[in-house]
Amino acid sequence: MTRIPVMPPSAPRNGSAFGRWLGRSLLRLGGWSIEGDWPDLPKIVVIVAPHSSGWDAVWGLAAKLAMGVDITFIAKAELFRGPLGWLLRKFGGHPVDRSAPGGIVEQTAAEIRNAERMWFVLAPEGTRKRVERWKPGFWRIARQAGVPVFCAAFHYPSKQILLDQLFHPGDDYEADMARIRAIYRPHMGKNRDTL
């Protein structure tokens, strides 16, 4: 039986009974479970790492469906071409041109501030390849929107999506990043860890 956390009252919700069944079925067939619980907050920036495979999107979208949560995310514009683009938009996706990222932080922070409820998700690595430094966009969005960051992780060895902990960004990006990277240190993606 695949564990699905109970959604807190403040969570943005979306989905149908069929969607929840489909998401749970996909997770069960893949042997995945969701461990931990969401914070009872209407607005958060959710970061998910390590992001090392296209399979992360499959399991992440299955989890989204299974929980019936309304999550907004960004992905590279190339993924939004053709029928896949329609599906990604239906699931809350917004295309971003990575060659011209200007204004994304300010626009996203404003969207969060103006929304009644919004959980915004992104991979801080910004790519499936190993990177030495995570992109600071998530931290800047959370600070400008005045919301905390929630840390979620993929751990492929145990096939778990971990809802880990809430983090309140401070004034020192480098210090915050050191603390956040420590949260992710034990987690292993499909092709690599986070460090």
BELBELFEN-V684591 format. One record per residue. N is the residue number from 1. SS is DSSP state (A for helix, B for strand, O for the rest). NEAR is the number of other ideal C-beta (glycine too) atoms within 8 Angstrom. D_CENTER is the distance of its C-alpha to the mean C-alpha in Angstrom with 2 decimals. Layout:
n	ss	near	d_center
N	SS	NEAR	D_CENTER
N	SS	NEAR	D_CENTER
//
This chain:
n	ss	near	d_center
1	O	3	23.48
2	O	10	19.67
3	O	7	18.45
4	O	8	16.27
5	O	10	15.72
6	O	5	17.62
7	O	9	15.71
8	O	10	17.11
9	O	4	19.40
10	O	7	17.46
11	O	12	14.26
12	O	10	14.00
13	B	8	15.18
14	O	7	15.80
15	O	9	17.30
16	O	6	20.53
17	A	5	22.22
18	A	6	22.35
19	A	10	18.61
20	A	13	18.00
21	A	8	20.82
22	A	10	19.53
23	A	15	16.05
24	A	12	17.92
25	A	8	20.49
26	A	12	18.23
27	A	15	16.65
28	A	10	20.24
29	A	6	21.72
30	A	9	19.36
31	O	5	20.03
32	O	13	16.47
33	B	9	15.87
34	B	15	13.32
35	B	8	14.67
36	B	8	14.55
37	O	7	14.08
38	O	11	12.12
39	O	9	13.98
40	O	7	16.35
41	O	10	15.30
42	O	8	15.21
43	B	10	13.13
44	B	12	10.36
45	B	15	7.98
46	B	13	4.89
47	B	14	4.80
48	B	12	4.61
49	B	14	8.22
50	O	13	10.70
51	O	12	10.02
52	O	10	13.60
53	O	9	14.14
54	O	6	13.81
55	A	7	13.70
56	A	15	10.05
57	A	8	9.53
58	A	9	12.33
59	A	13	11.28
60	A	12	7.73
61	A	10	9.76
62	A	14	12.46
63	A	13	10.64
64	A	12	9.64
65	A	14	13.34
66	A	14	14.70
67	A	12	13.51
68	O	11	14.46
69	B	13	11.67
70	O	10	11.43
71	B	12	8.03
72	B	10	8.54
73	B	11	7.07
74	B	9	9.44
75	B	11	10.97
76	B	7	14.44
77	A	8	17.24
78	A	5	19.02
79	A	11	16.73
80	A	11	17.79
81	O	6	21.42
82	O	4	23.30
83	A	5	22.29
84	A	9	18.78
85	A	11	18.19
86	A	7	19.37
87	A	8	17.11
88	A	12	13.91
89	A	10	15.20
90	A	6	16.02
91	O	10	12.51
92	O	11	11.40
93	B	11	11.18
94	B	9	13.11
95	B	12	14.93
96	B	10	15.43
97	O	7	18.55
98	O	8	17.77
99	O	4	21.53
100	O	5	21.77
101	O	9	18.75
102	O	4	20.99
103	O	6	20.11
104	A	10	16.39
105	A	10	15.77
106	A	8	18.63
107	A	8	17.87
108	A	12	14.29
109	A	12	15.63
110	A	9	18.51
111	A	11	16.55
112	A	14	14.78
113	A	8	18.24
114	A	5	19.99
115	O	8	17.85
116	O	4	19.01
117	O	10	15.58
118	B	11	12.21
119	B	14	8.65
120	B	14	7.01
121	B	12	3.45
122	B	12	4.62
123	O	9	6.27
124	O	10	9.11
125	O	13	11.59
126	O	9	11.68
127	O	6	13.37
128	O	9	13.97
129	O	5	17.12
130	O	5	17.84
131	O	8	17.91
132	O	3	19.90
133	O	4	18.02
134	O	11	14.43
135	O	8	14.30
136	O	8	14.89
137	A	12	13.32
138	A	13	10.49
139	A	12	13.45
140	A	10	15.75
141	A	14	13.69
142	A	12	13.38
143	A	8	17.06
144	A	9	18.30
145	A	13	16.68
146	O	5	17.93
147	O	10	14.88
148	O	12	13.50
149	B	16	10.40
150	B	16	8.82
151	B	13	8.36
152	B	11	6.92
153	B	13	8.55
154	B	16	10.21
155	B	12	13.94
156	A	8	15.95
157	A	5	19.39
158	A	5	18.96
159	O	9	16.48
160	B	10	14.21
161	B	14	10.62
162	B	11	11.08
163	B	11	10.14
164	B	9	11.93
165	B	6	12.98
166	B	10	13.13
167	B	12	14.23
168	O	6	16.47
169	O	9	16.90
170	O	6	20.60
171	O	2	22.90
172	O	6	22.76
173	A	7	19.84
174	A	6	21.32
175	A	8	21.83
176	A	12	18.33
177	A	11	16.98
178	A	8	19.49
179	A	9	18.32
180	A	12	14.59
181	A	11	15.67
182	A	7	17.90
183	A	11	15.18
184	A	12	13.68
185	O	9	17.22
186	O	5	17.90
187	O	13	15.02
188	B	9	15.94
189	O	15	14.14
190	O	8	16.24
191	O	6	18.20
192	O	8	17.89
193	B	8	16.75
194	O	11	14.97
195	O	4	18.37
//
